Amino acid sequence: MLVKRHYSWDASRMPSSVRTFTYNSKTPTNKLIADVPIGGLFAARICADHFEKVIVVEPEAWTFTDEARQPANFDTREVKTSTGIYNTWNHKRSRVYQYSAVHFYQALLLRFARRLFPGFDSIAKSWGDLIRPLDVTLCLSGHLMRPHSYVETIIAPRRNIEPLIRKVVLEGTPEIEIIHGTVTRYQLSSDGSVNVVNVRLGNGENKDFSNCALAVDCTGIAQSGVKLLSRVIPTFPSDLRQTYTADIVYSTLEYPVPPHFDEDLRKLNVPGMEVDGMKSGVLTFSASPDIDNRLASLLRCDANRVVFTMGGWAVDMPVNLQEIREFVKGIKNQNHVPDYFYKVLDLLEPVQHLGTVYEARVANCYKVDYARAAKVLPRNFVALGDSSMRVNPRFGQGVSKCAMGAICLDSVLRQMPPSNRAFSKSFFEKLTTRTTAVWDSTRLSDYAAPGTNPIPGETHETGRLMRWYNDQLIKHVENDRDLAQTLHHVQNFLAPSTDMLSPAIVARVLWGAFTGKA
């Protein structure tokens, strides 16, 4: 939860394109080190450009330690299952469920970080993170995607990305003060804006923060903003949250590379695993759940680790190399699983006992439609990241969604102050415009899985036409490199999803569907 305070708006001396906020703080600045989830870190960094004082309330005590701003160095612990025993990371970040997982992040995140943090690439590389072209062999429902060129992205575990972002934000932005506690209540002023934020501090004491200029909900799946606003606004709608349930699971398995691993890869002609080459990934097999409910990925996380991500809808999560083999053999079309996938498994046999496993299960996805409550929302309240929307992690859009929210916040702050009655409305309208495609595409894809329970009023038939169109479209990505390039940019949030509905693309897809020619 991020609170900004003590502001005065003065744009008369500045061009409209560079409007900023200036503040006269009446409270001495006490810089404290703490943590918020990535969405909160992004929001705090953006707000530091517009406010003299930014206060962040962080509930987790561990994030105040030096360890929380260093490269991850956690030990492991044993987990016993009905089929065996495996090791998992014994991390201390209790409030982020994907903290151990390794992710591909969309190119938007890297470009966003580069703009906010000078020298970001060198810092990330010094932490062992990979910055590489996103040139994984991507197989979409059996069709290889072959764009002309690949955008750069960052590949790293969440346990490395979050402390890295925390470090560059907190050590480079003295305007941010972070305190240990939990927001318990909003108090509204006579005009309905959030004026006082009540916080229960980590030591059990209660403290009020008054003169709040802007309240930002970054509490993730806790969605504290909805709860706090519903308590103080009698007319606050009770049906803003749309939720559907789906049996979405995945496991991330990391293995250290054995001796002579790179040399053996070259002998076996396994492409794309070179850390210093152009590729860092070998294969990502992804399909619509009405075609195949299994997803599989093999990539090189850094110079020392190989990572498998296995999952899908209502499937068993592999926790060792043998189970990976069985899982991949269950993919319906084995023609799209290259032999070298299994060869890499063979090479890792000597270090299989050193593997670590992270299992994840997502029971529900949701969207809080704050835009529909614009008439009663406090003018100085916004929410971003999982506080406003949570989608299937299969698509890897969570952190990028936080970046989009921060970009929207910056955009609105450059147009008007939070004292403007239209501030909150403008933010949520802009956020909705940029994230609706994320919500619609992931939700309607999940509806194809038999185990998904749609939003009330929708059925498994909802989105059938869109799924049909997407299934027809991806048949062309192997032979039409221009189309593949457009899709590559859309997937990385570098182009709007409407680009896939251009007249030329629609005509190509429809012609292929009716003639049977891709």
C-alpha positions in Angstrom: 0.0 0.0 0.0 1.6 3.2 -1.1 0.6 6.6 0.3 1.7 10.0 -1.0 1.2 13.2 0.8 1.9 17.0 1.1 1.5 18.2 -2.5 0.7 21.4 -4.3 -0.1 21.4 -8.0 1.6 24.1 -10.1 1.8 23.5 -13.9 1.7 27.1 -14.9 5.4 27.4 -15.3 5.9 24.2 -17.2 5.1 22.8 -20.6 2.1 20.5 -20.5 4.3 17.6 -21.7 6.4 17.8 -18.5 4.0 18.6 -15.8 5.1 17.5 -12.4 4.1 17.8 -8.7 5.9 19.8 -6.1 5.4 19.4 -2.4 6.1 21.1 0.9 6.4 18.3 3.4 5.6 19.2 7.0 7.0 15.9 8.3 10.8 15.2 8.6 12.0 12.6 6.1 13.1 9.4 7.9 14.4 7.0 5.3 13.6 3.4 6.2 14.4 0.3 4.1 11.6 -2.2 3.5 9.9 -4.0 0.7 6.7 -4.2 -1.3 5.7 -6.6 -4.1 7.1 -5.7 -7.5 3.9 -3.7 -8.4 4.4 -1.5 -5.3 8.1 -1.0 -6.1 7.2 0.2 -9.6 4.5 2.5 -8.3 6.8 3.9 -5.6 9.5 4.6 -8.1 7.0 6.4 -10.5 5.6 8.4 -7.7 9.0 9.6 -6.6 9.2 11.5 -9.8 6.0 13.4 -9.0 6.0 13.8 -5.2 8.4 15.0 -2.6 7.3 12.3 -0.1 6.3 8.7 -0.8 5.3 6.4 2.0 5.0 2.6 1.5 3.5 0.3 4.1 5.0 -3.2 4.0 3.7 -6.0 6.2 6.5 -8.6 5.8 9.3 -8.2 8.3 11.9 -10.2 6.3 11.9 -7.7 3.5 13.5 -5.1 5.8 16.7 -7.2 6.0 19.8 -6.8 3.8 19.2 -10.3 2.5 16.0 -9.1 0.8 18.1 -6.8 -1.4 20.8 -9.3 -2.5 21.0 -12.1 -5.0 19.0 -15.1 -3.8 21.1 -17.5 -1.7 18.5 -19.8 -0.1 19.1 -23.3 1.1 16.7 -26.2 0.3 14.3 -28.4 2.2 12.9 -31.8 1.5 9.3 -32.3 0.4 7.7 -35.8 0.6 5.0 -36.7 -1.8 3.0 -39.9 -2.5 5.5 -40.6 -5.4 8.8 -39.7 -3.8 10.9 -37.0 -2.3 12.3 -33.8 -3.8 14.1 -30.6 -2.7 12.5 -27.2 -2.9 13.9 -23.7 -2.2 13.6 -22.7 1.4 13.0 -19.0 0.7 11.8 -16.5 3.3 9.4 -14.5 1.1 6.2 -15.7 2.5 3.7 -13.4 0.7 4.7 -14.1 -2.9 3.6 -17.5 -4.1 5.8 -17.6 -7.2 8.9 -16.4 -5.5 10.9 -19.6 -6.4 9.8 -19.8 -10.0 11.9 -19.0 -13.1 10.1 -16.9 -15.7 10.4 -15.5 -19.1 9.3 -11.9 -18.9 7.9 -10.0 -21.8 10.2 -7.4 -23.5 8.1 -4.6 -22.0 9.6 -5.3 -18.5 13.2 -4.9 -19.8 12.4 -1.7 -21.6 10.5 -0.3 -18.6 13.4 -1.2 -16.3 16.0 0.4 -18.7 14.0 3.7 -18.7 13.7 3.8 -14.9 17.1 2.5 -13.8 20.3 3.7 -15.5 22.7 0.8 -16.1 20.1 -1.8 -15.4 21.6 -4.3 -17.8 25.0 -4.3 -16.2 23.4 -4.6 -12.7 21.2 -7.5 -13.8 24.0 -9.4 -15.4 26.2 -8.9 -12.3 23.5 -10.8 -10.4 23.6 -13.6 -12.9 20.4 -12.8 -14.7 20.3 -13.3 -18.5 19.4 -10.6 -21.0 18.9 -12.3 -24.3 16.8 -12.2 -27.5 13.6 -14.1 -26.9 14.5 -16.7 -29.5 13.1 -19.8 -27.9 11.7 -22.4 -30.3 8.1 -21.6 -29.6 5.6 -24.3 -30.7 2.0 -23.1 -30.6 -0.4 -26.0 -30.8 2.0 -27.8 -33.1 3.0 -24.8 -35.2 6.5 -23.4 -34.9 6.6 -19.6 -34.6 9.3 -18.1 -36.9 9.5 -14.3 -36.8 12.2 -12.3 -38.7 13.9 -11.2 -35.5 13.5 -11.5 -31.7 13.2 -8.8 -29.1 15.4 -8.8 -26.0 14.0 -9.9 -22.7 15.3 -10.8 -19.2 15.3 -14.4 -17.9 15.6 -14.9 -14.2 13.9 -16.4 -11.1 11.4 -14.2 -9.3 13.7 -14.6 -6.3 16.3 -12.6 -8.2 14.2 -10.1 -10.0 12.3 -8.8 -7.0 15.3 -8.1 -4.7 17.1 -6.6 -7.7 14.2 -4.2 -8.4 13.9 -3.5 -4.6 17.6 -2.6 -4.4 17.7 -0.2 -7.3 14.4 1.5 -6.2 15.2 1.9 -2.5 18.9 2.8 -2.8 18.3 5.2 -5.7 15.2 7.0 -4.5 15.5 8.9 -1.2 11.9 10.3 -1.5 10.6 6.8 -0.6 10.1 5.9 3.1 9.0 2.4 3.9 7.5 1.4 7.2 6.6 -2.0 8.6 2.9 -2.4 9.1 -0.5 -3.1 7.6 -3.1 -0.6 6.4 -6.3 -1.2 8.4 -8.6 1.7 7.4 -9.1 4.7 5.1 -10.7 7.8 6.4 -12.4 10.0 3.9 -12.6 13.8 3.8 -15.8 15.7 3.1 -15.3 15.5 -0.7 -15.0 11.7 -0.5 -11.2 11.5 -1.1 -8.9 9.4 1.1 -7.5 11.8 3.6 -6.2 9.6 6.5 -4.7 6.2 6.2 -4.7 4.1 9.4 -1.8 1.7 9.8 -1.1 -1.0 12.4 2.7 -0.9 12.8 4.8 -4.0 13.1 5.2 -3.4 16.8 1.4 -3.5 17.3 0.9 0.3 17.6 -1.5 2.2 15.5 -0.5 5.3 13.5 -2.5 7.7 11.3 -1.0 9.2 8.2 -2.9 12.3 7.3 -3.0 14.7 4.3 -2.9 11.8 1.9 -2.5 13.0 -1.6 -2.8 9.6 -3.3 -3.5 6.1 -2.0 -2.3 3.2 -4.2 -3.3 -0.4 -3.6 -0.5 -2.8 -4.4 -1.5 -5.5 -2.0 -1.7 -8.2 -4.6 -4.2 -11.0 -4.2 -5.2 -9.6 -0.8 -6.9 -6.8 -2.7 -7.1 -4.6 0.5 -8.4 -1.7 -1.5 -11.7 -3.3 -2.2 -12.2 -4.3 1.4 -11.1 -0.9 2.8 -13.3 1.1 0.4 -16.4 -1.1 1.0 -16.2 -0.3 4.7 -16.2 3.5 4.4 -18.4 4.0 1.3 -22.0 2.7 1.9 -22.7 2.8 -1.9 -19.6 1.0 -2.9 -20.6 -1.7 -5.4 -20.4 -5.3 -4.1 -20.1 -6.9 -7.5 -17.0 -5.3 -8.9 -15.0 -8.5 -8.8 -15.4 -11.0 -11.6 -14.0 -14.5 -10.7 -13.7 -17.8 -12.4 -12.0 -20.9 -11.2 -9.7 -23.2 -13.1 -7.4 -26.1 -12.2 -4.2 -24.4 -13.4 -0.9 -26.0 -12.3 2.8 -26.0 -13.1 6.1 -27.1 -11.7 9.5 -25.5 -12.2 12.5 -27.9 -12.0 16.0 -26.5 -11.9 19.2 -28.6 -12.4 22.8 -27.6 -12.2 24.7 -28.3 -15.4 27.1 -31.3 -15.0 30.7 -31.2 -16.0 31.3 -30.9 -19.8 27.6 -30.2 -20.3 28.1 -27.5 -23.0 30.6 -29.8 -24.8 28.1 -32.7 -24.8 25.4 -30.4 -26.1 27.5 -29.5 -29.1 28.3 -33.2 -29.8 24.6 -34.0 -29.7 23.7 -31.0 -32.0 21.3 -29.7 -29.4 20.6 -26.1 -30.6 19.9 -23.0 -28.6 21.3 -23.7 -25.2 24.5 -21.6 -25.4 24.6 -18.9 -22.7 26.9 -16.8 -24.8 25.2 -17.7 -28.1 22.1 -16.2 -29.5 19.7 -18.6 -27.8 19.0 -19.4 -24.2 16.0 -21.7 -24.7 15.4 -24.9 -26.5 11.6 -25.5 -26.6 8.4 -24.1 -25.4 5.3 -26.2 -26.3 2.1 -24.2 -25.7 -1.4 -25.1 -26.8 -4.9 -24.1 -26.3 -6.5 -26.4 -23.8 -9.1 -27.6 -26.3 -6.1 -29.0 -28.3 -3.8 -30.2 -25.5 -3.9 -29.6 -21.8 -0.1 -29.9 -21.4 2.5 -27.2 -21.5 6.3 -27.8 -21.5 9.3 -25.6 -21.6 13.1 -26.2 -21.5 15.5 -23.2 -21.2 18.9 -22.2 -19.9 18.3 -19.9 -16.9 22.0 -18.9 -16.6 25.4 -20.3 -17.1 24.9 -22.9 -14.4 21.3 -24.0 -14.5 18.9 -25.7 -16.8 15.2 -25.2 -16.1 12.1 -27.2 -17.1 8.6 -25.8 -16.6 5.8 -28.4 -16.9 2.1 -27.7 -16.3 -1.3 -27.0 -17.8 -4.9 -27.6 -16.9 -5.8 -30.5 -14.5 -2.5 -32.4 -15.0 0.0 -33.9 -12.6 3.1 -31.8 -11.9 6.4 -33.6 -12.6 8.9 -33.4 -9.8 11.9 -35.4 -11.2 13.5 -36.2 -14.6 11.6 -39.5 -15.1 8.2 -37.7 -14.5 9.3 -35.0 -17.0 9.8 -37.8 -19.6 6.4 -39.3 -18.9 4.8 -35.9 -18.9 6.2 -34.8 -22.3 5.4 -38.2 -23.8 1.8 -37.4 -22.9 1.8 -34.4 -25.3 -0.7 -35.4 -28.1 1.5 -34.8 -31.1 5.0 -36.2 -30.4 6.2 -34.9 -33.8 6.5 -31.5 -32.2 8.8 -32.7 -29.4 12.3 -32.9 -30.8 14.6 -35.8 -29.9 17.1 -33.4 -28.3 14.6 -32.6 -25.5 15.0 -36.2 -24.2 18.8 -36.0 -24.8 19.1 -33.1 -22.5 17.2 -35.1 -19.9 19.8 -37.9 -20.3 22.7 -35.5 -19.9 21.2 -34.3 -16.6 20.9 -37.8 -15.0 24.2 -37.5 -13.1 22.9 -34.3 -11.3 19.3 -35.3 -10.9 19.7 -35.6 -7.1 20.7 -31.9 -7.0 17.5 -30.6 -8.6 15.1 -28.2 -7.0 11.4 -28.2 -7.6 8.7 -25.5 -7.2 5.0 -26.5 -7.5 2.3 -23.9 -8.1 -1.5 -24.2 -8.3 -3.8 -21.4 -9.2 -7.4 -21.9 -8.2 -9.0 -18.7 -9.3 -8.4 -15.7 -11.6 -10.2 -12.4 -11.2 -10.7 -8.8 -12.3 -11.8 -6.0 -10.1 -13.7 -3.6 -12.4 -13.0 -0.4 -10.6 -13.9 1.6 -13.7 -17.6 0.7 -13.0 -17.4 2.4 -9.6 -15.9 5.7 -10.9 -18.8 7.7 -9.5 -18.2 6.7 -5.9 -14.4 6.0 -5.9 -12.2 8.4 -4.0 -10.6 10.7 -6.6 -7.1 9.9 -5.2 -7.3 6.1 -5.1 -5.8 3.7 -7.7 -4.9 0.0 -7.7 -2.5 -2.0 -9.9 -1.0 -5.4 -10.4 -2.8 -8.3 -8.8 -4.8 -5.8 -6.7 -6.9 -5.2 -9.8 -6.4 -8.3 -11.9 -5.0 -11.8 -11.6 -4.6 -14.0 -14.7 -3.4 -17.5 -15.6 0.4 -17.5 -14.9 0.9 -19.7 -17.9 1.1 -16.6 -20.0 3.8 -15.0 -17.8 2.1 -11.6 -17.7 2.0 -10.8 -14.0 5.1 -8.6 -13.7 4.5 -7.0 -17.1 1.0 -6.2 -15.9 2.5 -4.3 -13.0 4.7 -2.4 -15.4 1.7 -1.4 -17.5 -0.1 -0.2 -14.3 2.9 1.9 -13.3 3.1 3.4 -16.9 -0.6 4.3 -16.7 0.0 5.9 -13.3 2.8 8.0 -14.7 0.8 9.0 -17.7 -2.2 10.3 -15.6 0.1 12.1 -13.1 1.6 14.0 -16.0 -1.9 15.1 -17.1 -3.5 16.1 -13.8 -3.0 16.1 -10.0 -4.8 13.6 -7.8 -6.8 16.5 -6.4 -8.6 16.5 -9.8 -12.0 14.8 -9.5 -11.3 12.9 -12.7 -7.9 11.4 -11.5 -9.1 8.0 -10.4 -11.6 7.7 -13.2 -8.9 8.6 -15.8 -6.4 6.1 -14.3 -8.8 3.1 -14.3 -10.1 3.9 -17.8 -6.5 4.0 -19.1 -5.6 0.8 -17.2 -8.7 -1.0 -18.5 -7.8 0.0 -22.1 -4.3 -1.5 -21.7 -5.2 -4.7 -19.8 -8.6 -5.8 -21.2 -6.9 -7.8 -23.9 -4.9 -9.6 -21.2 -8.0 -10.5 -19.3 -10.0 -11.5 -22.3 -7.4 -13.6 -24.0 -6.4 -15.6 -20.9 -9.9 -16.0 -19.6 -11.4 -17.2 -22.8 -8.5 -19.5 -23.4 -9.1 -21.1 -19.9 -12.7 -21.6 -20.8 -11.7 -24.2 -23.3 -10.5 -26.4 -20.3 -13.3 -28.7 -19.1 -12.4 -28.1 -15.4 -12.8 -24.3 -15.6 -15.9 -22.8 -13.9 -16.7 -19.6 -15.9 -17.8 -16.3 -14.5 -21.6 -16.4 -13.7 -23.4 -15.5 -16.9 -20.7 -17.0 -19.1 -20.2 -20.6 -20.3 -17.6 -22.7 -21.9 -19.0 -21.5 -25.2 -18.1 -17.9 -24.3 -15.2 -16.9 -26.5 -15.5 -19.8 -28.9 -15.3 -17.6 -32.0 -12.1 -15.9 -30.7 -10.5 -19.3 -29.9 -11.4 -20.5 -33.4 -9.8 -17.4 -34.9 -6.7 -17.8 -32.8 -6.4 -21.5 -33.7 -6.6 -20.6 -37.4 -4.2 -17.8 -37.1 -1.4 -19.8 -35.5 -1.4 -22.2 -38.4 0.2 -19.4 -40.4 3.0 -18.4 -38.0 5.4 -21.0 -39.3 5.3 -20.0 -43.0 4.3 -16.3 -42.7 7.2 -14.6 -41.0 5.6 -11.2 -41.2 2.6 -12.5 -39.3 4.9 -14.2 -36.8 6.7 -10.9 -36.3 3.5 -9.1 -35.5 2.4 -11.8 -33.1 5.8 -11.7 -31.4 5.5 -8.0 -30.8 1.9 -8.4 -29.5 3.0 -11.2 -27.1 5.7 -8.9 -25.7 3.3 -5.9 -25.2 5.2 -3.9 -27.8 2.1 -3.7 -30.0 -1.6 -3.7 -29.3 -3.6 -6.9 -29.6 -5.8 -5.3 -32.3 -2.8 -5.6 -34.7 -3.8 -9.3 -35.0 -7.2 -8.1 -36.4 -5.9 -5.9 -39.2 -7.8 -6.4 -42.5 -4.8 -8.1 -44.1 -4.4 -10.6 -41.3 -8.1 -11.4 -41.0 -8.3 -12.0 -44.7 -5.3 -14.3 -44.7 -6.7 -16.3 -41.7 -10.2 -16.6 -43.2 -8.8 -17.6 -46.6 -6.7 -20.3 -45.0 -9.6 -21.6 -43.0 -11.9 -22.0 -46.0 -9.3 -23.3 -48.4 -7.3 -25.4 -45.9 -4.1 -23.7 -47.0 -1.9 -22.2 -44.3 
